[in-house]
Amino acid sequence: MSDKYDVIVIGAGPGGYVAAIKAAQLGLKTACVESWISKDGKHKLGGTCLNVGCIPSKALLEISHKFEEANHGFADQGIMAKDVKIDIAKMMERKSGIVEQLTGGIAGLFKSNGVTTIQGHGKLLANRQIEVTDSDNNKQVYEAENVIIATGSKPIQIPPAPFKEGYIVDSEGALEFDEVPKRLGVIGAGVIGLELGSVWARLGSEVTVIEAQDSFLPVVDQQVAKDALKQFKKQGLQIELGSRMTGAEVKRKLVYVNYENASGKQEQKFDKLIVAVGRRPYTDNLLSADAGVNLDERGFIFVDDTCQTDAPGVWAVGDVVRGPMLAHKASEEGIMVAERIAGHKPQVNYDCIPNVIYTFPEVAWVGKTEEQVKADGDAYKVGTFPFAANGRAMAANSASGLVKIIADEKTDRILGFHVTGPQASEIVAQGVIAMEFGSSAEDLALTCFAHPTLSESVHEAALAVNDGAIHIANRRKKK
């Protein structure tokens, strides 16, 4: 048995490494267990997000957007760019360099904050003991006063489309193509499917997205979702809604995909197929039978509102517990748990967790959709403002999308904040801050926004909530 720690974190993704750093900053003796090994055999921190998720996908999204703009957007602005080409190897090299820099940065942060890194697979035993198995299959047991489980999630496989290296891949494989597929199929029109489909469509792929649900982005405010769908179709994404996968088979170096929709049985051929139907909590070989930690009916670790499990002194955060699978949600929970272990009483405000889809236009939201407010039976009012009427958006050649604010009819308090358009991921933060402080639409309407900025659309949408928009006709809807 090695030295005892105040806190041992299992998993060094956005929930785990943030929890470990915060615990160490609060004076707790802290270690973090991580098993991730890169393809070149190096131990890496950062989990899925930094290694094969949020960061590398955003690098490819940024690069592909610039390529798309150079080929199709520059001419309208008087910039003549001919024969623009993409170097896939160089693009992937840049992506990998960004990942390397950020994962190395976490190692530096661990060192500067006094967090001990333990390399290997962590398994929780009874009485807060953690058995760590390293890459050579050597085992060592550690003991802690508190354990934070932050093991994240992994892609879901579906029986009709079993993975086949180089042809049928998950989101990780879709970040490693060495050439642009002529025809690309994507199963799932969720966040991951739309983002990865957008990357390769911009680079020249003919992309078909096959989605089982009849509605597009059902968790998104439907006015915003419909606007986004129109833009995606303009970009060439073929989105097949209400289409249920029945099989996928690799034959003659092509993927034959079969599915059914309202028109009957369908078959398409693709060079590559990405399966992006969601993720499941990663609990493989994580818990001994006597660990005292319970799973819910969906396989998530059961926790209360403060992320405590049923086992004393054992906590769990991030994708492995209930709630949206978002890196920033995991980080907030990690900080909350570290502070609670240290004796403080913070709480995560789950009503103010933003969601973002990093396509173009971006889609971002926080709070309730209009459909949810309507279902609650509450009286509400809505203000919208299109980026087509925003000077900065027009100047940037990015004038698609809108800002939508939903407020309570009586109190004027903001209930939901929705954006599709340029820099929606940045603009939504204004809604998060406003809602965190319980702001009304009038509070935003009385705030001075710089001109010309994209954020002026927030100001105008807030004005529109109460029939006061300046730069569009007011058509407020009372419900």
Residue pairs with C-beta under 8 A, 6 or more apart in sequence:
1 141
1 142
1 143
2 140
2 141
2 142
2 143
4 142
4 143
4 144
4 145
5 29
5 30
5 31
5 116
5 142
5 143
5 144
5 145
6 23
6 28
6 29
6 30
6 144
6 145
6 146
6 341
7 19
7 20
7 23
7 28
7 29
7 30
7 31
7 144
7 145
7 146
7 147
7 148
7 338
7 341
8 30
8 31
8 32
8 33
8 118
8 122
8 128
8 130
8 142
8 144
8 146
8 147
8 148
9 16
9 17
9 19
9 20
9 23
9 30
9 31
9 32
9 33
9 147
9 148
9 150
10 16
10 32
10 33
10 122
10 124
10 130
10 147
10 148
10 149
10 150
10 151
10 286
11 32
11 33
11 34
11 47
11 122
11 149
11 150
11 151
11 152
11 318
12 20
12 32
12 33
12 34
12 36
12 45
12 46
12 47
12 106
12 117
12 150
13 46
13 47
13 48
13 49
13 50
13 150
13 152
13 318
13 327
13 330
14 46
14 47
14 49
14 50
14 54
14 318
14 327
14 328
14 330
14 331
14 334
15 150
15 152
15 317
15 318
15 319
15 327
15 330
15 331
15 333
15 334
16 32
16 34
16 47
16 148
16 150
16 151
16 317
16 318
16 334
17 32
17 45
17 46
17 47
17 106
17 109
17 110
17 334
18 330
18 331
18 334
18 335
19 148
19 150
19 317
19 333
19 334
19 335
19 337
19 338
20 30
20 31
20 32
20 110
20 115
20 148
20 334
20 338
21 109
21 110
21 113
21 115
22 334
22 335
22 338
22 339
23 30
23 148
23 338
23 341
23 342
24 30
24 113
24 114
24 115
25 113
26 338
26 339
26 341
26 342
27 342
28 338
28 341
28 342
30 114
30 115
30 116
31 115
31 116
31 117
31 118
31 142
31 144
32 45
32 110
32 115
32 116
32 117
32 118
33 118
33 119
33 120
33 121
33 122
33 130
33 132
33 142
34 43
34 44
34 45
34 47
34 117
34 118
34 119
35 119
35 120
35 121
35 122
36 43
36 44
36 45
36 46
36 47
36 51
37 43
37 44
37 135
38 44
38 51
43 119
44 50
44 51
44 103
45 103
45 106
45 107
45 110
45 117
46 55
46 99
46 102
46 103
46 106
47 53
47 152
48 152
48 153
48 154
49 55
49 327
50 99
50 102
50 103
50 106
51 99
51 103
52 171
52 172
52 175
53 171
53 327
54 327
55 98
55 99
55 102
56 95
56 96
56 98
56 99
56 175
57 171
57 175
57 192
57 195
57 196
57 199
57 358
58 358
59 94
59 95
59 98
59 99
60 91
60 95
60 175
60 199
61 195
61 198
61 199
61 358
61 359
63 91
63 94
63 95
64 86
64 198
64 199
64 200
64 202
64 203
65 202
65 360
67 84
67 86
67 202
67 203
68 202
68 360
70 81
70 84
71 81
71 84
73 397
74 80
74 81
75 81
76 397
77 397
86 180
86 203
86 204
88 177
88 178
88 179
88 180
88 203
89 178
92 176
92 178
95 175
107 117
109 115
110 116
110 117
118 132
118 142
119 134
119 135
120 132
120 133
120 134
120 135
120 140
121 132
121 133
121 285
122 130
122 131
122 132
122 286
123 130
123 131
123 132
123 133
123 285
123 286
123 287
123 288
124 130
124 147
124 149
124 286
124 287
124 288
124 291
124 293
124 314
125 131
125 141
125 288
125 290
125 291
126 288
126 290
126 291
126 292
127 143
128 143
128 144
128 145
128 146
128 147
128 311
128 313
128 314
129 141
129 142
129 143
129 144
130 141
130 142
130 143
130 144
130 147
131 139
131 140
131 141
131 288
132 139
132 140
132 141
132 142
133 139
134 140
144 313
145 313
146 313
146 314
146 315
146 341
147 313
147 314
147 315
148 315
148 316
148 317
148 334
148 337
148 338
149 286
149 293
149 301
149 309
149 314
149 315
149 316
149 317
149 320
150 316
150 317
150 318
150 320
150 330
150 334
151 281
151 282
151 283
151 286
151 318
151 320
152 281
152 282
152 318
152 319
152 320
152 330
153 279
153 280
153 281
153 282
153 319
153 320
153 325
154 279
154 280
154 282
155 170
155 171
155 172
155 275
155 276
155 278
155 279
155 280
156 275
156 277
156 278
156 279
156 280
157 163
157 170
157 275
158 187
158 245
158 275
158 277
160 245
160 246
160 247
160 248
160 258
161 168
161 187
161 245
161 247
161 248
161 257
161 273
161 275
162 168
162 248
163 169
163 170
163 173
163 275
164 250
165 173
167 250
167 253
167 255
167 272
167 273
168 248
168 250
168 255
168 272
168 273
168 275
169 272
169 273
169 274
169 275
170 274
170 275
170 276
171 192
171 196
171 274
171 276
173 274
174 196
174 199
174 200
174 272
174 274
174 276
175 196
177 200
177 272
180 200
180 203
180 204
180 205
181 200
181 205
181 270
181 271
181 272
182 204
182 205
182 206
182 271
183 205
183 206
183 208
183 268
183 269
183 270
183 271
184 197
184 200
184 201
184 205
184 206
184 207
184 208
184 270
184 271
184 272
184 273
184 274
185 207
185 208
185 209
185 210
185 255
185 257
185 268
185 270
185 272
185 273
185 274
186 193
186 196
186 197
186 207
186 208
186 209
186 210
186 273
186 274
186 276
187 193
187 210
187 245
187 273
187 274
187 275
187 276
187 277
188 209
188 210
188 211
188 275
188 276
188 277
188 278
189 209
189 210
189 211
189 213
189 216
189 217
189 239
189 241
190 217
190 276
190 277
190 278
191 357
192 276
193 209
193 211
193 274
193 276
193 277
194 209
194 232
194 237
194 357
194 359
195 357
195 358
195 359
196 274
196 276
197 207
197 209
197 237
197 274
198 232
198 235
198 237
198 359
198 360
200 207
201 207
201 235
201 236
201 237
202 235
206 236
206 238
207 236
207 237
207 238
208 238
208 239
208 240
208 268
208 270
209 237
209 238
209 239
209 240
210 240
210 243
210 245
210 257
210 259
211 239
211 240
211 241
211 242
211 243
212 242
212 243
212 244
212 245
213 241
213 242
214 241
214 242
215 222
215 225
215 241
216 225
216 226
216 228
216 229
216 239
216 241
217 225
217 228
217 229
217 357
217 363
218 225
219 355
219 369
220 228
220 363
220 365
220 369
220 418
221 365
221 369
221 370
221 371
221 404
221 406
221 416
221 418
222 369
222 370
222 371
223 370
223 384
223 402
223 404
223 418
224 363
224 365
224 402
224 404
224 418
224 419
224 420
225 363
227 400
227 401
227 402
227 420
228 357
228 359
228 361
228 363
228 401
228 420
229 239
231 360
231 361
231 400
231 401
231 420
232 239
232 359
233 239
235 360
240 259
240 261
240 266
241 261
242 261
242 262
243 259
243 260
243 261
243 266
244 259
244 260
244 261
245 257
245 258
245 259
246 258
246 259
246 260
246 265
247 257
247 258
248 255
248 256
248 257
248 258
248 273
249 255
249 256
250 256
253 271
254 269
254 270
254 271
255 269
255 270
255 271
255 272
255 273
256 267
256 268
256 269
257 267
257 268
257 269
257 270
257 273
258 265
258 266
258 267
259 265
259 266
260 266
279 319
279 325
280 299
281 298
281 299
281 300
281 301
281 319
281 320
281 321
282 319
282 320
283 295
283 299
283 301
283 320
287 293
291 311
291 314
292 309
292 310
292 311
292 312
292 314
293 301
293 302
293 309
293 310
293 311
293 314
293 316
294 301
294 302
294 309
294 310
295 301
295 302
296 302
296 322
300 320
300 321
300 322
301 309
301 316
301 320
301 321
302 309
302 310
302 321
303 309
303 315
303 316
303 321
303 322
305 347
306 336
306 337
306 340
306 347
307 315
307 316
307 317
307 321
307 333
307 336
307 337
308 314
308 315
309 315
309 316
315 337
315 341
317 330
317 333
317 334
317 337
318 325
318 329
318 330
318 333
318 334
319 325
319 330
321 333
323 329
323 350
323 353
324 353
324 355
326 353
326 355
328 353
328 354
329 348
329 350
329 353
332 348
332 353
333 348
335 346
336 346
336 347
336 348
339 345
339 346
340 346
349 436
351 367
351 435
352 366
352 367
352 432
352 435
352 436
353 366
354 364
354 365
354 366
354 428
354 429
354 431
354 432
355 364
355 365
355 366
356 362
356 363
356 364
356 424
356 425
356 428
357 363
357 364
358 425
360 422
361 398
361 400
361 401
361 420
361 421
361 422
361 424
362 419
362 420
362 421
362 422
362 423
362 424
362 425
363 419
363 420
363 424
364 418
364 419
364 420
364 424
364 425
364 427
364 428
365 416
365 417
365 418
365 419
365 428
366 416
366 417
366 428
366 431
366 432
366 435
367 406
367 414
367 415
367 416
367 417
367 431
367 435
368 376
368 406
368 415
368 416
369 406
369 416
369 418
370 380
370 382
370 404
370 406
370 416
372 416
373 380
373 406
373 415
373 416
373 479
374 380
374 479
378 408
378 409
378 415
379 408
379 409
379 410
379 478
379 479
380 406
380 407
380 408
380 409
380 415
380 479
381 406
381 407
381 408
381 409
381 441
381 465
381 466
381 476
381 477
381 478
381 479
382 404
382 405
382 406
382 407
382 465
382 476
382 477
382 479
383 404
383 405
383 407
383 441
383 460
383 461
383 462
383 463
383 464
383 465
383 466
383 469
383 476
384 402
384 403
384 404
384 405
384 461
384 464
385 402
385 403
385 457
385 458
385 460
385 461
385 464
385 469
385 471
385 472
386 401
386 402
386 457
386 472
387 393
387 398
387 399
387 400
387 401
387 402
387 403
387 421
387 422
387 454
387 457
388 394
388 399
388 400
389 460
389 471
389 472
390 399
390 452
390 454
390 456
390 457
390 460
391 451
391 452
391 456
392 452
392 453
392 454
392 456
393 399
393 421
393 422
393 454
393 457
395 452
396 422
398 421
398 422
400 420
400 421
400 422
401 419
401 420
401 421
401 422
401 424
402 419
402 420
402 421
402 457
402 461
403 418
403 419
403 421
403 427
403 457
403 458
403 460
403 461
404 416
404 417
404 418
404 419
404 461
405 414
405 416
405 417
405 418
405 431
405 441
405 444
405 458
405 461
405 462
405 464
405 465
406 414
406 415
406 416
406 417
406 418
407 413
407 414
407 415
407 440
407 441
407 465
408 415
409 478
409 479
411 440
412 440
412 441
412 442
412 465
412 466
413 438
413 439
413 440
414 431
414 434
414 435
414 439
414 440
414 441
414 444
417 428
417 430
417 431
417 432
417 434
417 435
419 427
419 428
419 431
421 427
421 454
421 457
422 454
423 454
427 454
427 455
427 457
427 458
430 444
430 455
430 458
431 458
434 443
434 444
441 462
441 465
441 466
442 462
442 466
443 462
444 458
444 459
444 462
445 459
445 462
445 463
445 465
445 466
445 468
447 459
447 462
449 455
449 456
449 458
449 459
450 456
460 469
460 470
460 471
460 472
461 469
463 469
463 470
464 472
464 474
464 476
465 476
466 476
467 474
467 476
468 474
